[in-house]
Amino acid sequence: VQKFGLRFPTASDAHSFLISLK
């Protein structure tokens, strides 16, 4: 997965990002 913010986040990127916060 590319670094969050290097490109426009897709739905799956956002989902993975939210999971990483938990």
N, C-alpha and C positions, 0 to 999 in steps of 0.2 A: 504494500500500500504506500502511495506517495505521501509525503509530508502534508498534513492538513494545512491548506492555505496556498500551496504552490499552484493549485488549479481550482476551478470552481467546484466546490464539494457536491458530490452526487448524493442521492438518498442513502445509499449503502455506506458512503463515507461518513455522513452525519450520524447514522445509526451506530457505526463502529466507534465514532468519537464519543457518543453518549454512553456507550457501554464502558469505554475506558475510564470514564469519570466515576463510575459506580465502584 
